[in-house]
């Protein structure tokens, strides 16, 4: 049975136990800040819904989903369970209430309970990801040509922005209280950009892109250097696909270190 939760105190032992299990821990609950934003905030937010799955009144799964009704988009912020049946029930619940929505699941790659449930529903799985964290001071890099996003370049930025993601250029440009955006500008043309979160103790370069014909000219390094400079003294981390060797090499050269053990995987389910 799936129920909407009104408090978490009763289930704190369950939360702690699952989150301490390396095979089922929740990637989105690894810091105090994530606990606040992705778990506790769900009890008061109109855009998040906390759900529990129960068997004989005992909790077998605890979930939090971000619901964007206008965009028909859902993101799983928390998924804590070892039981395949809990994921089956939560998927059935989503299908009943949110037909036609896209649901993104970020989960522990070792989680053997969620994968078959999503596979059965035809979800698309993306590459496993590793976490990299800025641990060293970067060398001084000339950032000439790097500018903050302005109205002058907004249309060019939006036109070249990635579209296969929730945070498209339009959405980021309308959320500059959440993101810092820097552009690589060459002779009046935007040739690259970087979107970086700005309000966390450990901020994340969310998207970095340089036009294909301007790569290997140092623009990516300049953009990242500007983002690091603007972010100080806060920390910085990022998630990158394990098979994205060029990106990993760039970040390592800029002072990021990493553990090669994958920490995330993304799957997208279009609810029929």
C-alpha positions as a Markdown table, in Angstrom:
| # | Residue | x | y | z |
|---|---|---|---|---|
| 1 | Unk | 0.0 | 0.0 | 0.0 |
| 2 | Unk | 1.2 | 3.5 | -0.9 |
| 3 | Unk | 0.5 | 6.4 | 1.5 |
| 4 | Unk | 1.4 | 10.1 | 1.4 |
| 5 | Unk | 3.6 | 10.8 | 4.5 |
| 6 | Unk | 3.1 | 13.7 | 6.9 |
| 7 | Unk | 6.2 | 13.2 | 9.0 |
| 8 | Unk | 9.5 | 11.3 | 8.9 |
| 9 | Unk | 10.4 | 11.0 | 12.5 |
| 10 | Unk | 8.7 | 7.6 | 12.8 |
| 11 | Unk | 10.7 | 6.3 | 9.9 |
| 12 | Unk | 14.1 | 7.7 | 10.8 |
| 13 | Unk | 15.6 | 4.4 | 11.7 |
| 14 | Unk | 14.5 | 2.9 | 8.4 |
| 15 | Unk | 15.9 | 5.9 | 6.5 |
| 16 | Unk | 19.3 | 5.6 | 8.3 |
| 17 | Unk | 19.5 | 1.8 | 7.8 |
| 18 | Unk | 18.8 | 1.9 | 4.1 |
| 19 | Unk | 21.0 | 4.9 | 3.5 |
| 20 | Unk | 23.9 | 3.2 | 5.3 |
| 21 | Unk | 23.7 | 0.2 | 3.0 |
| 22 | Unk | 26.3 | 0.6 | 0.2 |
| 23 | Unk | 24.1 | -1.4 | -2.2 |
| 24 | Unk | 21.0 | 0.6 | -1.6 |
| 25 | Unk | 22.1 | 4.0 | -0.3 |
| 26 | Unk | 20.4 | 7.1 | -1.9 |
| 27 | Unk | 22.8 | 9.3 | -4.0 |
| 28 | Unk | 20.7 | 12.3 | -3.3 |
| 29 | Unk | 21.0 | 12.0 | 0.5 |
| 30 | Unk | 24.7 | 12.0 | 1.0 |
| 31 | Unk | 25.1 | 15.4 | 2.7 |
| 32 | Unk | 23.3 | 17.4 | 5.4 |
| 33 | Unk | 22.3 | 19.9 | 2.7 |
| 34 | Unk | 20.7 | 17.1 | 0.5 |
| 35 | Unk | 18.9 | 15.8 | 3.6 |
| 36 | Unk | 17.3 | 19.2 | 4.1 |
| 37 | Unk | 16.5 | 19.9 | 0.4 |
| 38 | Unk | 15.5 | 16.5 | -0.9 |
| 39 | Unk | 13.9 | 14.9 | 2.2 |
| 40 | Unk | 12.8 | 17.3 | 4.9 |
| 41 | Unk | 11.6 | 20.0 | 2.6 |
| 42 | Unk | 9.1 | 17.6 | 1.1 |
| 43 | Unk | 6.9 | 17.9 | 4.1 |
| 44 | Unk | 6.2 | 21.6 | 3.4 |
| 45 | Unk | 6.8 | 22.0 | -0.3 |
| 46 | Unk | 3.9 | 22.2 | -2.7 |
| 47 | Unk | 6.1 | 20.8 | -5.5 |
| 48 | Unk | 7.3 | 17.7 | -3.7 |
| 49 | Unk | 5.4 | 14.6 | -2.5 |
| 50 | Unk | 6.6 | 12.2 | 0.2 |
| 51 | Unk | 5.4 | 8.6 | -0.1 |
| 52 | Unk | 5.7 | 5.5 | 1.9 |
| 53 | Unk | 5.1 | 1.9 | 0.8 |
| 54 | Unk | 3.8 | -0.4 | 3.5 |
| 55 | Unk | 3.3 | -4.1 | 4.0 |
| 56 | Unk | 1.3 | -5.1 | 7.1 |
| 57 | Unk | 1.8 | -1.6 | 8.4 |
| 58 | Unk | 5.6 | -1.9 | 8.2 |
| 59 | Unk | 7.3 | 0.5 | 5.9 |
| 60 | Unk | 9.2 | -1.2 | 3.0 |
| 61 | Unk | 10.0 | 1.9 | 0.9 |
| 62 | Unk | 10.2 | 5.7 | 1.4 |
| 63 | Unk | 10.2 | 8.0 | -1.6 |
| 64 | Unk | 10.1 | 11.7 | -2.4 |
| 65 | Unk | 9.2 | 13.0 | -5.9 |
| 66 | Unk | 9.5 | 16.5 | -7.3 |
| 67 | Unk | 6.4 | 17.2 | -9.4 |
| 68 | Unk | 6.4 | 19.8 | -12.2 |
| 69 | Unk | 2.8 | 19.7 | -13.4 |
| 70 | Unk | 3.2 | 22.5 | -16.0 |
| 71 | Unk | 6.0 | 20.5 | -17.7 |
| 72 | Unk | 4.5 | 17.1 | -17.0 |
| 73 | Unk | 7.9 | 16.2 | -15.4 |
| 74 | Unk | 8.8 | 14.2 | -12.3 |
| 75 | Unk | 12.1 | 13.7 | -10.6 |
| 76 | Unk | 12.8 | 11.1 | -7.9 |
| 77 | Unk | 14.7 | 12.9 | -5.2 |
| 78 | Unk | 14.6 | 10.0 | -2.7 |
| 79 | Unk | 14.2 | 6.3 | -3.3 |
| 80 | Unk | 14.9 | 4.1 | -0.2 |
| 81 | Unk | 14.0 | 0.5 | -0.4 |
| 82 | Unk | 15.6 | -3.0 | -0.7 |
| 83 | Unk | 12.3 | -4.5 | -1.9 |
| 84 | Unk | 11.4 | -4.9 | -5.6 |
| 85 | Unk | 7.8 | -4.9 | -4.7 |
| 86 | Unk | 8.1 | -1.4 | -3.1 |
| 87 | Unk | 9.4 | -0.1 | -6.5 |
| 88 | Unk | 6.6 | -2.0 | -8.3 |
| 89 | Unk | 4.0 | -0.3 | -6.1 |
| 90 | Unk | 5.5 | 3.1 | -6.5 |
| 91 | Unk | 5.7 | 2.8 | -10.3 |
| 92 | Unk | 2.0 | 1.6 | -10.4 |
| 93 | Unk | 1.1 | 4.6 | -8.2 |
| 94 | Unk | 2.9 | 7.1 | -10.5 |
| 95 | Unk | 1.2 | 5.5 | -13.6 |
| 96 | Unk | -2.2 | 5.8 | -12.0 |
| 97 | Unk | -1.8 | 9.5 | -11.0 |
| 98 | Unk | 0.6 | 10.9 | -13.7 |
| 99 | Unk | -0.1 | 9.4 | -17.0 |
| 100 | Unk | 1.8 | 11.1 | -19.8 |
| 101 | Unk | 4.6 | 12.4 | -17.5 |
| 102 | Unk | 8.3 | 11.9 | -17.9 |
| 103 | Unk | 10.0 | 10.6 | -14.7 |
| 104 | Unk | 13.7 | 10.8 | -14.1 |
| 105 | Unk | 15.2 | 8.3 | -11.6 |
| 106 | Unk | 18.7 | 9.0 | -10.2 |
| 107 | Unk | 19.7 | 5.9 | -8.3 |
| 108 | Unk | 22.6 | 3.9 | -6.8 |
| 109 | Unk | 24.0 | 1.7 | -9.7 |
| 110 | Unk | 24.3 | -1.2 | -7.3 |
| 111 | Unk | 20.6 | -1.1 | -6.5 |
| 112 | Unk | 19.4 | -4.4 | -7.9 |
| 113 | Unk | 15.8 | -3.9 | -6.8 |
| 114 | Unk | 14.9 | -0.8 | -8.9 |
| 115 | Unk | 16.5 | -1.8 | -12.2 |
| 116 | Unk | 14.2 | -4.7 | -13.2 |
| 117 | Unk | 11.1 | -2.6 | -12.4 |
| 118 | Unk | 12.2 | 0.2 | -14.7 |
| 119 | Unk | 13.4 | -2.2 | -17.4 |
| 120 | Unk | 10.0 | -3.9 | -17.5 |
| 121 | Unk | 8.4 | -0.4 | -18.1 |
| 122 | Unk | 10.7 | 0.4 | -21.0 |
| 123 | Unk | 12.8 | 3.1 | -19.2 |
| 124 | Unk | 15.9 | 4.4 | -20.9 |
| 125 | Unk | 19.1 | 3.9 | -19.0 |
| 126 | Unk | 22.0 | 6.3 | -19.3 |
| 127 | Unk | 25.7 | 5.8 | -18.5 |
| 128 | Unk | 26.8 | 5.3 | -14.9 |
| 129 | Unk | 28.4 | 8.4 | -13.4 |
| 130 | Unk | 31.2 | 9.2 | -11.0 |
| 131 | Unk | 31.5 | 12.1 | -8.6 |
| 132 | Unk | 34.4 | 14.6 | -8.8 |
| 133 | Unk | 35.3 | 17.2 | -6.2 |
| 134 | Unk | 37.5 | 20.2 | -6.4 |
| 135 | Unk | 40.4 | 19.5 | -4.1 |
| 136 | Unk | 43.3 | 21.5 | -5.4 |
| 137 | Unk | 43.9 | 25.2 | -6.2 |
| 138 | Unk | 43.8 | 25.7 | -9.9 |
| 139 | Unk | 46.5 | 27.5 | -11.8 |
| 140 | Unk | 45.9 | 31.0 | -13.0 |
| 141 | Unk | 44.1 | 30.9 | -16.3 |
| 142 | Unk | 43.4 | 33.9 | -18.6 |
| 143 | Unk | 39.6 | 34.2 | -18.8 |
| 144 | Unk | 39.5 | 36.8 | -21.5 |
| 145 | Unk | 36.3 | 36.3 | -23.5 |
| 146 | Unk | 34.3 | 34.9 | -20.6 |
| 147 | Unk | 31.2 | 37.0 | -19.7 |
| 148 | Unk | 28.2 | 36.5 | -17.4 |
| 149 | Unk | 24.9 | 35.9 | -19.2 |
| 150 | Unk | 23.3 | 39.1 | -20.3 |
| 151 | Unk | 20.3 | 40.1 | -22.4 |
| 152 | Unk | 22.7 | 40.9 | -25.2 |
| 153 | Unk | 23.6 | 37.2 | -25.6 |
| 154 | Unk | 20.5 | 35.5 | -24.2 |
| 155 | Unk | 19.1 | 34.4 | -27.5 |
| 156 | Unk | 22.4 | 32.9 | -28.7 |
| 157 | Unk | 22.8 | 31.1 | -25.4 |
| 158 | Unk | 19.3 | 29.6 | -25.5 |
| 159 | Unk | 19.7 | 28.6 | -29.1 |
| 160 | Unk | 22.9 | 26.6 | -28.5 |
| 161 | Unk | 21.9 | 25.2 | -25.1 |
| 162 | Unk | 21.3 | 21.4 | -24.5 |
| 163 | Unk | 17.6 | 20.5 | -24.9 |
| 164 | Unk | 17.7 | 16.9 | -23.7 |
| 165 | Unk | 17.4 | 17.9 | -20.1 |
| 166 | Unk | 14.9 | 19.5 | -17.7 |
| 167 | Unk | 17.1 | 22.7 | -17.3 |
| 168 | Unk | 16.9 | 24.0 | -20.8 |
| 169 | Unk | 18.4 | 27.4 | -21.7 |
| 170 | Unk | 15.2 | 29.3 | -21.2 |
| 171 | Unk | 14.6 | 27.8 | -17.8 |
| 172 | Unk | 18.1 | 28.5 | -16.6 |
| 173 | Unk | 18.0 | 32.1 | -17.9 |
| 174 | Unk | 14.8 | 32.6 | -15.9 |
| 175 | Unk | 16.4 | 31.1 | -12.7 |
| 176 | Unk | 19.6 | 33.2 | -12.2 |
| 177 | Unk | 18.8 | 33.2 | -8.5 |
| 178 | Unk | 19.7 | 29.5 | -8.7 |
| 179 | Unk | 22.4 | 29.5 | -11.3 |
| 180 | Unk | 25.5 | 31.4 | -12.4 |
| 181 | Unk | 25.9 | 31.3 | -16.1 |
| 182 | Unk | 29.0 | 32.3 | -18.0 |
| 183 | Unk | 29.4 | 32.5 | -21.7 |
| 184 | Unk | 32.5 | 32.2 | -24.0 |
| 185 | Unk | 32.2 | 35.0 | -26.5 |
| 186 | Unk | 34.4 | 35.3 | -29.5 |
| 187 | Unk | 34.0 | 38.3 | -31.9 |
| 188 | Unk | 30.4 | 38.8 | -30.7 |
| 189 | Unk | 29.3 | 35.2 | -31.0 |
| 190 | Unk | 28.6 | 32.8 | -28.1 |
| 191 | Unk | 30.8 | 29.7 | -28.7 |
| 192 | Unk | 30.2 | 28.1 | -25.3 |
| 193 | Unk | 28.6 | 28.3 | -21.9 |
| 194 | Unk | 28.7 | 26.9 | -18.4 |
| 195 | Unk | 25.7 | 26.7 | -15.9 |
| 196 | Unk | 26.7 | 26.4 | -12.2 |
| 197 | Unk | 24.5 | 26.2 | -9.2 |
| 198 | Unk | 25.2 | 29.1 | -6.8 |
| 199 | Unk | 23.3 | 28.6 | -3.5 |
| 200 | Unk | 24.9 | 25.5 | -2.0 |
| 201 | Unk | 27.9 | 25.0 | 0.2 |
| 202 | Unk | 29.2 | 22.7 | -2.6 |
| 203 | Unk | 28.0 | 23.9 | -6.0 |
| 204 | Unk | 27.9 | 22.0 | -9.2 |
| 205 | Unk | 28.7 | 22.8 | -12.8 |
| 206 | Unk | 25.4 | 21.6 | -14.2 |
| 207 | Unk | 26.1 | 21.9 | -17.9 |
| 208 | Unk | 29.3 | 22.8 | -19.9 |
| 209 | Unk | 29.2 | 23.0 | -23.7 |
| 210 | Unk | 31.5 | 24.4 | -26.3 |
| 211 | Unk | 30.6 | 24.5 | -30.0 |
| 212 | Unk | 32.1 | 21.6 | -31.9 |
| 213 | Unk | 34.2 | 23.8 | -34.2 |
| 214 | Unk | 35.7 | 25.8 | -31.2 |
| 215 | Unk | 36.8 | 22.8 | -29.1 |
| 216 | Unk | 40.4 | 22.2 | -28.2 |
| 217 | Unk | 41.0 | 25.9 | -28.2 |
| 218 | Unk | 40.9 | 26.3 | -24.4 |
| 219 | Unk | 37.3 | 27.6 | -24.1 |
| 220 | Unk | 36.2 | 24.8 | -21.8 |
| 221 | Unk | 39.1 | 25.5 | -19.5 |
| 222 | Unk | 38.4 | 29.2 | -19.5 |
| 223 | Unk | 34.7 | 28.7 | -18.7 |
| 224 | Unk | 35.5 | 26.3 | -15.8 |
| 225 | Unk | 38.2 | 28.6 | -14.4 |
| 226 | Unk | 35.7 | 31.5 | -14.4 |
| 227 | Unk | 33.1 | 29.3 | -12.6 |
| 228 | Unk | 35.6 | 28.2 | -10.0 |
| 229 | Unk | 36.7 | 31.8 | -9.4 |
| 230 | Unk | 33.2 | 33.1 | -9.0 |
| 231 | Unk | 32.3 | 30.2 | -6.7 |
| 232 | Unk | 35.0 | 30.8 | -4.1 |
| 233 | Unk | 35.2 | 30.2 | -1.1 |
| 234 | Unk | 32.5 | 27.6 | -1.5 |
| 235 | Unk | 33.2 | 24.0 | -2.6 |
| 236 | Unk | 32.5 | 22.5 | -6.0 |
| 237 | Unk | 31.6 | 19.1 | -7.1 |
| 238 | Unk | 30.2 | 17.5 | -10.3 |
| 239 | Unk | 28.8 | 14.3 | -11.7 |
| 240 | Unk | 30.2 | 13.0 | -15.0 |
| 241 | Unk | 29.6 | 9.9 | -17.1 |
| 242 | Unk | 32.2 | 7.3 | -16.5 |
| 243 | Unk | 32.9 | 7.0 | -20.3 |
| 244 | Unk | 33.3 | 10.8 | -20.8 |
| 245 | Unk | 37.1 | 10.7 | -21.0 |
| 246 | Unk | 37.6 | 14.3 | -22.4 |
| 247 | Unk | 35.5 | 15.8 | -19.6 |
| 248 | Unk | 37.2 | 13.8 | -16.9 |
| 249 | Unk | 40.6 | 14.9 | -18.2 |
| 250 | Unk | 39.5 | 18.5 | -18.2 |
| 251 | Unk | 38.2 | 18.4 | -14.7 |
| 252 | Unk | 41.3 | 16.6 | -13.4 |
| 253 | Unk | 43.6 | 19.2 | -15.0 |
| 254 | Unk | 41.6 | 21.9 | -13.1 |
| 255 | Unk | 42.1 | 20.3 | -9.7 |
| 256 | Unk | 39.2 | 17.9 | -9.4 |
| 257 | Unk | 39.8 | 14.4 | -8.0 |
| 258 | Unk | 37.5 | 11.4 | -8.0 |
| 259 | Unk | 36.8 | 7.9 | -6.9 |
| 260 | Unk | 36.4 | 5.6 | -10.0 |
| 261 | Unk | 33.5 | 3.8 | -8.3 |
| 262 | Unk | 30.2 | 4.9 | -9.9 |
| 263 | Unk | 27.8 | 6.7 | -7.6 |
| 264 | Unk | 24.9 | 7.5 | -9.8 |
| 265 | Unk | 22.8 | 6.2 | -12.7 |
| 266 | Unk | 20.0 | 8.0 | -14.5 |
| 267 | Unk | 16.9 | 6.3 | -16.0 |
| 268 | Unk | 14.1 | 8.1 | -17.8 |
| 269 | Unk | 10.6 | 6.6 | -17.9 |
| 270 | Unk | 7.8 | 8.0 | -20.1 |
| 271 | Unk | 4.6 | 7.0 | -18.4 |
| 272 | Unk | 2.2 | 5.7 | -21.1 |
